[in-house]
């Protein structure tokens, strides 16, 4: 997901340099949304790991 945020960010930069204001704004907005979704999912997975932790190893046979 972070990859797609970077892709849309680059598209926004290129579109802004070429003068496509509407396209640059839309791509920038998509990149921003994807970045914040990535951050939220990262924080949730980090909290889940801290609360639940690793599962214990299976007993030896």
Backbone torsions as a table, in degrees:
resi	resn	phi	psi	omega
1	UNK	NA	-36.5	177.4
2	UNK	-65.1	-32.7	176.5
3	UNK	-59.5	-45.7	-179.5
4	UNK	-67.8	-34.1	176.0
5	UNK	-62.7	-41.3	177.9
6	UNK	-67.7	-37.6	178.4
7	UNK	-62.6	-47.8	179.7
8	UNK	-67.2	-31.4	176.2
9	UNK	-65.1	-42.9	178.4
10	UNK	-66.4	-40.4	176.2
11	UNK	-60.3	-41.3	179.5
12	UNK	-63.9	-40.8	179.7
13	UNK	-65.6	-45.5	-179.9
14	UNK	-64.0	-43.4	179.9
15	UNK	-64.5	-37.4	178.4
16	UNK	-66.7	-39.4	178.8
17	UNK	-66.6	-32.2	-179.7
18	UNK	-86.3	-6.4	176.1
19	UNK	93.5	12.1	177.6
20	UNK	-91.0	84.4	-173.4
21	UNK	-63.1	-44.0	-178.8
22	UNK	-65.5	-42.5	179.2
23	UNK	-67.1	-39.4	179.3
24	UNK	-64.8	-40.9	179.6
25	UNK	-66.0	-41.9	-179.5
26	UNK	-66.2	-44.9	-179.8
27	UNK	-66.3	-38.0	177.0
28	UNK	-64.5	-38.6	179.1
29	UNK	-67.6	-41.1	177.5
30	UNK	-63.0	-43.3	178.7
31	UNK	-61.9	-39.6	180.0
32	UNK	-66.4	-43.0	179.2
33	UNK	-63.6	-46.2	180.0
34	UNK	-62.9	-37.5	179.2
35	UNK	-64.3	-44.2	-179.3
36	UNK	-69.9	-33.6	174.6
37	UNK	-64.3	-41.8	177.2
38	UNK	-59.9	-45.2	-179.2
39	UNK	-62.9	-43.5	-179.9
40	UNK	-63.4	-45.2	178.7
41	UNK	-63.8	-36.6	177.4
42	UNK	-64.0	-45.0	-179.5
43	UNK	-65.8	-40.8	178.6
44	UNK	-63.8	-42.8	179.1
45	UNK	-67.9	-34.3	176.5
46	UNK	-65.8	-44.2	177.9
47	UNK	-64.5	-39.8	178.3
48	UNK	-61.5	-43.0	179.2
49	UNK	-64.8	-39.9	-178.9
50	UNK	-69.5	-34.6	-178.4
51	UNK	-80.1	-50.3	-175.1
52	UNK	-84.8	-40.4	-178.2
53	UNK	75.6	-171.8	178.2
54	UNK	-80.9	149.8	175.9
55	UNK	-76.1	150.2	-179.5
56	UNK	-67.1	152.0	179.8
57	UNK	-66.7	152.9	178.5
58	UNK	-67.0	150.3	-179.5
59	UNK	-66.1	147.4	-180.0
60	UNK	-67.5	148.9	-179.2
61	UNK	-98.0	NA	NA
